[in-house]
Amino acid sequence: MFSHRRLTYLALVPLIALFAVFAVAACGDDEEETLKIGVVLPETGALAAYGGPMIVSVELAEADIKEGGGAIEVIYADSGTDPDKANESVNRLLGEGAHVIVGAAASGISQAIIQTLYDEKIPQCSPSNTSPNFTGQGNAGYYFRTAPSDAAAAPVIADTVVSRGGTRVSIVARADDYGQALAALLADRLDELGAESDTITYDPQAATFDAEVAGVSDYGPDAIVLIVFDEGVNLIRGLLEAGFDPSTMYGSDGIYRPDLNTSVNESDPDVLNGMTLFVASAPGSDAYDSFNIRLENALEQEGNLAFGAQSYDCTVILALAAKEAGSTDGDDIIAAVAKVTGGGRECTSYADCAEGIDDGEDIAYVGKVGRLKLDSGGDPTVATYTVSRFEGGELVEQSTQVFDFSE
């Protein structure tokens, strides 16, 4: 037979259980929902040389975000630098629950996936798209980037070419969103500077580039600008065989590779001495330099680090935007992107920025590439370009130019 005390305890059991349920629910409300970040970057294809450093940079960001208390899960897929492959990868990532996407690397590949991401309201950050066509594009409402538009790159390239005596310029460009857009901007800028130009576009999948080399030879330029990816190696070989000196050649960021010379001729590192390359970079800073050292160590090799810092920043910005929004909803996250990169207290790490958000502060994430000052269309308004040239068998940095279009 139960005692009075025992009966009282039993009567309280349901109330205790009910309180426990509410307590667990309340704790759950304070926990961040895990943000699933899908990564669509080139493990294979014409930009595979860039893919390794970009992917490792995302991995470094992932580690820092988690160390800073961020609740994220990162899932990876290969863009293949191919529209069909990229669409397949995006569909798989969305099927696995990705809330946001980092990628793609190529402007043309992002154009291939942007409608799907727009329809699904999935925020997308590209670390290396430079085509100006994304600016104001109707289906770019969930899109932003950490690399500047080629509207800033074209003047840098054209001014350099003309300052070095270029008056008759051949532009050889991929027949895709990236190549055609930059070629048009470059031709306009050269015209403003009083230089003549002729543009030849080509199919990146072509078996040979003999016709393009012949077209350049027929035009008789004193300077050649190559808006190419890795297929440009064969174009360069053809131009060298046709008698063009490397000092007349200029390469856009699509082929910015410290090992480009040995790719052209493995036995002759001096083969490209005099050729100039351009790439979007960052103002000189301890943060940028330290990150590149860290990235080199993670890669366990020296080499092409282009767009690594931009990939890191894409990942951190998306994680901070989700934290600021307190949500994994696409509309909420994309609305918060401008907030975490705009005005407010400057912070340089996920942990520091997240602490500011928790304290109710307005924050401005300053990335590894410095201040981005993203505008309403998701474009950086601060652009930095590095001009380098092959000298003595090595790619040597010559100058860095910074532009602030927000002023």
C-alpha positions as CSV (number, residue, x, y, z in Angstrom):
1,M,0.0,0.0,0.0
2,F,1.4,3.5,-1.1
3,S,2.2,6.1,1.5
4,H,0.7,9.7,1.2
5,R,4.2,10.9,0.3
6,R,4.5,8.3,-2.5
7,L,1.1,9.3,-3.9
8,T,2.0,13.0,-3.9
9,Y,5.2,12.2,-5.9
10,L,3.4,10.1,-8.4
11,A,0.9,12.9,-9.0
12,L,3.8,15.2,-9.8
13,V,5.4,12.9,-12.3
14,P,3.3,14.1,-15.3
15,L,4.0,17.7,-14.4
16,I,7.7,17.1,-14.1
17,A,7.7,15.3,-17.5
18,L,5.8,18.2,-19.1
19,F,8.2,20.7,-17.7
20,A,11.1,18.7,-19.1
21,V,9.6,18.8,-22.6
22,F,9.2,22.5,-22.4
23,A,12.7,22.9,-21.1
24,V,14.2,20.9,-24.0
25,A,12.1,22.8,-26.5
26,A,13.3,26.1,-25.0
27,C,17.0,25.0,-25.2
28,G,16.4,23.9,-28.8
29,D,15.2,27.4,-29.7
30,D,18.6,28.8,-28.6
31,E,20.5,26.4,-30.7
32,E,21.5,27.5,-34.3
33,E,20.1,25.4,-37.1
34,T,23.0,23.8,-39.0
35,L,23.7,25.7,-42.2
36,K,24.5,23.3,-45.1
37,I,27.0,24.8,-47.5
38,G,27.2,23.2,-50.9
39,V,30.4,23.8,-52.8
40,V,30.5,23.6,-56.6
41,L,34.1,24.2,-57.6
42,P,36.3,22.6,-60.3
43,E,38.0,19.4,-59.3
44,T,38.3,18.6,-63.0
45,G,38.1,20.5,-66.3
46,A,39.7,23.7,-67.7
47,L,39.9,25.4,-64.3
48,A,41.1,22.4,-62.3
49,A,44.4,24.2,-61.6
50,Y,42.4,26.8,-59.6
51,G,40.0,24.3,-58.0
52,G,42.5,22.7,-55.6
53,P,43.5,26.0,-53.8
54,M,39.9,27.2,-53.9
55,I,38.5,24.0,-52.3
56,V,41.2,23.9,-49.7
57,S,40.4,27.5,-48.8
58,V,36.8,26.5,-48.2
59,E,38.0,23.7,-46.0
60,L,40.1,26.2,-44.0
61,A,37.1,28.5,-43.6
62,E,35.0,25.5,-42.5
63,A,37.5,24.7,-39.8
64,D,37.6,28.3,-38.6
65,I,33.9,28.7,-38.5
66,K,33.4,25.5,-36.5
67,E,36.2,26.5,-34.1
68,G,34.4,29.8,-33.7
69,G,31.2,28.0,-32.7
70,G,29.4,28.1,-36.1
71,A,27.0,25.3,-36.8
72,I,27.7,24.4,-40.4
73,E,28.1,21.3,-42.6
74,V,29.9,21.5,-45.9
75,I,29.3,19.2,-48.8
76,Y,31.4,19.2,-51.9
77,A,30.8,18.5,-55.6
78,D,32.8,18.9,-58.8
79,S,31.7,21.6,-61.3
80,G,33.9,20.0,-64.0
81,T,34.1,23.4,-65.6
82,D,31.2,22.0,-67.6
83,P,27.5,23.2,-67.6
84,D,26.0,19.7,-67.6
85,K,28.3,18.4,-64.9
86,A,27.7,21.5,-62.8
87,N,23.9,21.2,-63.1
88,E,24.1,17.6,-62.0
89,S,26.3,18.5,-59.0
90,V,23.9,21.4,-58.0
91,N,20.9,19.1,-58.2
92,R,22.7,16.6,-56.0
93,L,23.7,19.2,-53.4
94,L,20.2,20.6,-53.2
95,G,18.9,17.0,-52.8
96,E,21.2,16.7,-49.9
97,G,19.7,19.8,-48.3
98,A,22.2,22.5,-49.2
99,H,20.9,25.9,-48.0
100,V,23.6,28.0,-49.9
101,I,26.2,27.5,-52.6
102,V,29.9,28.5,-52.9
103,G,30.7,28.5,-56.6
104,A,31.0,28.2,-59.5
105,A,34.4,29.3,-60.5
106,A,33.7,30.1,-64.2
107,S,31.2,32.8,-65.1
108,G,29.7,30.6,-67.8
109,I,29.2,27.8,-65.3
110,S,27.5,30.1,-62.9
111,Q,25.2,31.2,-65.7
112,A,24.3,27.6,-66.2
113,I,23.2,27.1,-62.6
114,I,22.0,30.5,-61.6
115,Q,18.3,30.0,-62.7
116,T,18.0,26.8,-60.7
117,L,19.4,28.6,-57.6
118,Y,17.1,31.6,-58.2
119,D,14.1,29.4,-58.5
120,E,14.9,27.5,-55.3
121,K,15.9,30.7,-53.5
122,I,19.4,29.5,-52.7
123,P,22.0,32.2,-52.0
124,Q,25.1,31.7,-54.2
125,C,28.5,33.3,-53.7
126,S,31.1,32.9,-56.4
127,P,34.8,33.6,-55.5
128,S,35.9,34.1,-59.1
129,N,33.1,35.1,-61.5
130,T,34.2,38.3,-63.2
131,S,31.7,38.7,-66.0
132,P,29.9,42.0,-65.8
133,N,26.7,40.4,-67.0
134,F,25.7,39.3,-63.5
135,T,25.3,42.9,-62.5
136,G,21.6,43.7,-62.6
137,Q,20.8,40.4,-64.2
138,G,17.1,39.4,-63.6
139,N,17.8,36.0,-62.0
140,A,20.8,37.2,-59.9
141,G,18.7,38.1,-56.9
142,Y,20.3,35.4,-54.7
143,Y,23.8,35.9,-56.2
144,F,26.8,37.8,-55.0
145,R,30.6,37.5,-55.4
146,T,33.9,38.2,-53.8
147,A,35.8,38.9,-57.0
148,P,35.3,42.2,-58.8
149,S,33.6,42.5,-62.2
150,D,35.7,42.8,-65.3
151,A,34.3,46.3,-65.7
152,A,37.3,47.0,-63.4
153,A,39.7,44.6,-65.0
154,A,39.4,45.8,-68.6
155,P,41.0,49.3,-67.8
156,V,43.9,47.7,-66.0
157,I,44.7,45.4,-68.9
158,A,44.2,48.0,-71.6
159,D,46.1,50.7,-69.8
160,T,49.0,48.3,-69.2
161,V,49.1,47.2,-72.9
162,V,49.0,50.7,-74.2
163,S,51.6,52.0,-71.7
164,R,54.0,49.4,-73.0
165,G,53.5,50.5,-76.6
166,G,50.6,48.5,-77.8
167,T,48.8,50.2,-80.7
168,R,47.3,47.3,-82.6
169,V,45.9,44.6,-80.4
170,S,44.6,41.1,-81.1
171,I,42.1,39.9,-78.5
172,V,41.7,36.2,-78.4
173,A,38.8,35.1,-76.2
174,R,36.7,32.1,-75.2
175,A,33.2,32.2,-76.8
176,D,31.5,32.1,-73.5
177,D,30.1,34.6,-71.0
178,Y,33.5,35.4,-69.4
179,G,35.4,35.7,-72.7
180,Q,33.0,37.7,-74.7
181,A,32.1,40.1,-72.0
182,L,35.7,40.9,-71.1
183,A,36.7,41.1,-74.8
184,A,34.0,43.7,-75.4
185,L,35.0,45.8,-72.4
186,L,38.6,45.6,-73.4
187,A,38.0,46.6,-77.0
188,D,36.0,49.7,-75.8
189,R,38.8,50.7,-73.5
190,L,41.5,50.3,-76.1
191,D,39.5,52.4,-78.5
192,E,39.2,55.2,-75.8
193,L,43.0,55.0,-75.5
194,G,43.5,55.4,-79.3
195,A,44.6,51.8,-79.9
196,E,43.1,49.6,-82.7
197,S,41.9,46.1,-81.8
198,D,40.5,42.9,-83.4
199,T,38.7,40.2,-81.5
200,I,38.8,36.5,-82.3
201,T,36.5,34.2,-80.3
202,Y,36.9,30.5,-80.3
203,D,35.2,27.3,-79.1
204,P,37.1,26.2,-75.9
205,Q,36.4,22.5,-77.0
206,A,38.1,22.9,-80.3
207,A,40.6,20.2,-81.2
208,T,43.1,22.7,-82.5
209,F,43.6,26.5,-82.6
210,D,45.3,26.8,-85.9
211,A,42.6,29.1,-87.4
212,E,42.9,31.4,-84.4
213,V,46.7,31.6,-84.6
214,A,46.4,32.3,-88.4
215,G,43.8,35.0,-87.7
216,V,46.2,36.7,-85.3
217,S,49.0,36.5,-87.8
218,D,46.9,38.0,-90.5
219,Y,46.0,40.9,-88.3
220,G,49.7,41.6,-87.5
221,P,49.3,42.9,-83.9
222,D,52.0,44.4,-81.7
223,A,50.2,43.0,-78.6
224,I,48.0,40.0,-78.0
225,V,45.6,39.7,-75.1
226,L,44.5,36.1,-74.3
227,I,41.2,35.7,-72.4
228,V,41.5,32.0,-71.9
229,F,41.4,29.1,-69.5
230,D,43.8,26.1,-69.6
231,E,43.2,25.5,-73.3
232,G,45.2,28.7,-73.7
233,V,48.4,26.7,-73.3
234,N,47.9,25.3,-76.8
235,L,47.1,28.7,-78.1
236,I,50.3,30.1,-76.6
237,R,52.3,27.3,-78.2
238,G,50.8,28.1,-81.5
239,L,51.6,31.8,-81.2
240,L,55.2,31.1,-80.2
241,E,55.6,28.8,-83.2
242,A,54.1,31.5,-85.4
243,G,57.0,33.8,-84.3
244,F,55.3,36.0,-81.7
245,D,57.5,37.0,-78.8
246,P,56.2,36.4,-75.3
247,S,56.7,40.1,-74.5
248,T,53.8,40.9,-76.8
249,M,51.4,38.5,-74.9
250,Y,49.1,39.4,-72.0
251,G,47.0,36.8,-70.1
252,S,43.8,37.5,-68.2
253,D,43.1,35.9,-64.8
254,G,41.7,32.8,-66.4
255,I,45.2,31.6,-67.1
256,Y,47.1,33.3,-64.2
257,R,49.3,30.4,-63.3
258,P,52.9,30.5,-61.9
259,D,53.6,27.2,-63.7
260,L,52.2,28.4,-67.0
261,N,55.7,28.5,-68.5
262,T,56.5,24.9,-67.7
263,S,53.0,23.9,-68.9
264,V,53.9,25.4,-72.3
265,N,57.4,23.9,-72.4
266,E,58.4,21.7,-69.5
267,S,62.1,21.7,-70.5
268,D,62.4,25.5,-70.9
269,P,61.2,27.6,-68.0
270,D,62.3,30.7,-69.8
271,V,59.9,30.1,-72.7
272,L,57.5,32.8,-71.6
273,N,59.9,35.4,-70.3
274,G,58.3,38.8,-70.9
275,M,54.7,37.6,-70.9
276,T,52.4,39.6,-68.6
277,L,49.5,38.2,-66.5
278,F,46.7,39.9,-64.5
279,V,44.7,38.6,-61.6
280,A,42.2,39.9,-59.1
281,S,44.0,39.9,-55.7
282,A,44.0,41.9,-52.5
283,P,45.7,44.9,-51.0
284,G,48.9,44.0,-49.3
285,S,48.1,43.1,-45.7
286,D,49.3,40.8,-42.9
287,A,46.0,39.0,-43.0
288,Y,46.3,38.3,-46.8
289,D,49.9,37.3,-46.6
290,S,49.4,35.1,-43.6
291,F,46.4,33.4,-45.2
292,N,48.4,32.6,-48.3
293,I,51.2,31.1,-46.2
294,R,48.6,29.0,-44.4
295,L,47.0,27.9,-47.7
296,E,50.4,26.9,-49.2
297,N,51.1,24.8,-46.1
298,A,47.7,23.2,-46.4
299,L,48.3,22.4,-50.0
300,E,51.8,21.2,-49.2
301,Q,53.1,23.0,-52.3
302,E,53.8,26.4,-53.7
303,G,51.8,27.3,-56.7
304,N,48.7,29.1,-57.9
305,L,46.8,30.6,-54.9
306,A,44.5,32.8,-57.1
307,F,41.0,33.1,-55.7
308,G,41.8,31.1,-52.6
309,A,41.2,34.1,-50.3
310,Q,38.0,34.9,-52.1
311,S,36.8,31.4,-51.6
312,Y,37.5,31.6,-47.9
313,D,35.6,34.9,-47.7
314,C,32.5,33.5,-49.6
315,T,32.2,30.7,-47.0
316,V,32.6,33.0,-44.0
317,I,30.1,35.6,-45.3
318,L,27.5,33.0,-45.9
319,A,27.9,31.6,-42.4
320,L,27.8,35.1,-40.9
321,A,24.7,36.0,-42.9
322,A,22.9,32.9,-41.7
323,K,23.9,33.7,-38.1
324,E,22.8,37.3,-38.5
325,A,19.5,36.2,-40.0
326,G,19.0,33.5,-37.3
327,S,17.8,31.3,-40.2
328,T,18.7,29.1,-43.1
329,D,16.0,30.5,-45.3
330,G,17.4,31.9,-48.6
331,D,15.5,35.2,-48.4
332,D,16.7,35.8,-44.9
333,I,20.3,34.9,-45.6
334,I,20.6,37.0,-48.8
335,A,19.1,40.0,-47.0
336,A,21.7,39.7,-44.3
337,V,24.7,39.5,-46.7
338,A,24.9,43.3,-47.2
339,K,24.4,43.8,-43.4
340,V,27.4,41.7,-42.4
341,T,29.7,43.2,-45.1
342,G,28.6,46.8,-44.9
343,G,28.8,49.4,-42.1
344,G,29.4,48.7,-38.4
345,R,32.3,47.5,-36.3
346,E,35.0,45.9,-38.5
347,C,35.9,42.3,-37.6
348,T,38.3,40.0,-39.3
349,S,37.3,36.5,-38.3
350,Y,34.2,34.4,-38.0
351,A,34.6,34.1,-34.2
352,D,35.0,37.9,-33.7
353,C,32.1,38.8,-36.1
354,A,29.9,36.1,-34.6
355,E,30.5,37.5,-31.1
356,G,29.5,40.9,-32.3
357,I,26.3,39.5,-33.8
358,D,25.5,37.8,-30.5
359,D,26.1,41.1,-28.7
360,G,23.6,42.9,-31.0
361,E,26.3,44.9,-32.8
362,D,26.3,46.0,-36.5
363,I,29.4,44.3,-37.9
364,A,31.4,44.7,-41.1
365,Y,33.4,41.6,-42.0
366,V,36.8,42.5,-43.4
367,G,37.9,39.4,-45.3
368,K,41.2,38.0,-46.4
369,V,40.9,40.2,-49.5
370,G,40.1,43.2,-47.3
371,R,36.9,45.3,-47.3
372,L,34.5,44.2,-50.0
373,K,31.8,46.8,-49.6
374,L,29.3,44.8,-51.5
375,D,26.7,46.9,-53.3
376,S,23.0,46.2,-53.6
377,G,23.7,43.9,-56.6
378,G,26.2,41.8,-54.7
379,D,29.3,43.2,-56.4
380,P,32.4,44.2,-54.5
381,T,33.0,48.0,-54.9
382,V,36.7,47.6,-53.9
383,A,38.8,45.9,-56.6
384,T,42.5,45.0,-56.4
385,Y,44.6,43.7,-59.3
386,T,48.1,42.3,-59.5
387,V,50.2,42.7,-62.6
388,S,52.9,40.1,-62.9
389,R,55.4,39.1,-65.6
390,F,57.6,36.1,-66.3
391,E,61.2,36.9,-65.7
392,G,64.1,34.5,-65.5
393,G,61.6,31.5,-65.7
394,E,59.5,32.8,-62.7
395,L,56.3,34.8,-62.5
396,V,57.3,38.0,-60.7
397,E,54.8,40.5,-59.3
398,Q,55.3,44.0,-60.7
399,S,52.5,46.1,-59.3
400,T,49.2,46.1,-57.5
401,Q,46.4,48.6,-58.2
402,V,43.4,49.2,-55.9
403,F,40.2,50.8,-57.0
404,D,37.3,51.9,-54.7
405,F,34.2,52.5,-56.7
406,S,32.1,53.3,-53.6
407,E,33.7,56.7,-53.2
